[in-house]
Amino acid sequence: MAKRVTGLVIVLLGMLLALTPWYIFPVCGKGRHASKDGNLAAHHGCANTLKAETALGLLAIALGLIALMRPTRKVLFSASCGLIVLSGFVVLFPLQITGLCLNTAMPCRTGTLPGLVTLAILMALVSVMGLIQARSLK
């Protein structure tokens, strides 16, 4: 049972990551900040970040499910290494790759970005704990 906790936490973090730009801290043009026609095209960086973070969240969920189904040393080690890489991309997408609005008062900068950075830190911590747990398994 204790071997499966890391996989479960990874799944939960992946779900939070996938939902953050949509509902928890919505990016510009989504949720309560939507334009009249509901189009995200006016906010290209925000829309691209939304799609990228959703995909990264789904990848984290897949890693967690694999670690849940087969909690062996190699699988847990691999899932934890993959989660470290994903946590780096969680921060890189809004800051460097896809970007966000240039206006610092926009909701994507005041809500979404700090939420994503916090999730990336949590994901990195969970992956380190998973690496430590993998070392203790036979």
Secondary structure as GFF3:
##gff-version 3
##sequence-region A 1 138
A	DSSP	three_ten_helix	2	4	.	.	.	ID=ss1
A	DSSP	alpha_helix	5	19	.	.	.	ID=ss2
A	DSSP	pi_helix	20	24	.	.	.	ID=ss3
A	DSSP	three_ten_helix	31	33	.	.	.	ID=ss4
A	DSSP	alpha_helix	44	69	.	.	.	ID=ss5
A	DSSP	alpha_helix	73	92	.	.	.	ID=ss6
A	DSSP	pi_helix	93	97	.	.	.	ID=ss7
A	DSSP	alpha_helix	107	107	.	.	.	ID=ss8
A	DSSP	pi_helix	108	112	.	.	.	ID=ss9
A	DSSP	alpha_helix	113	136	.	.	.	ID=ss10
###
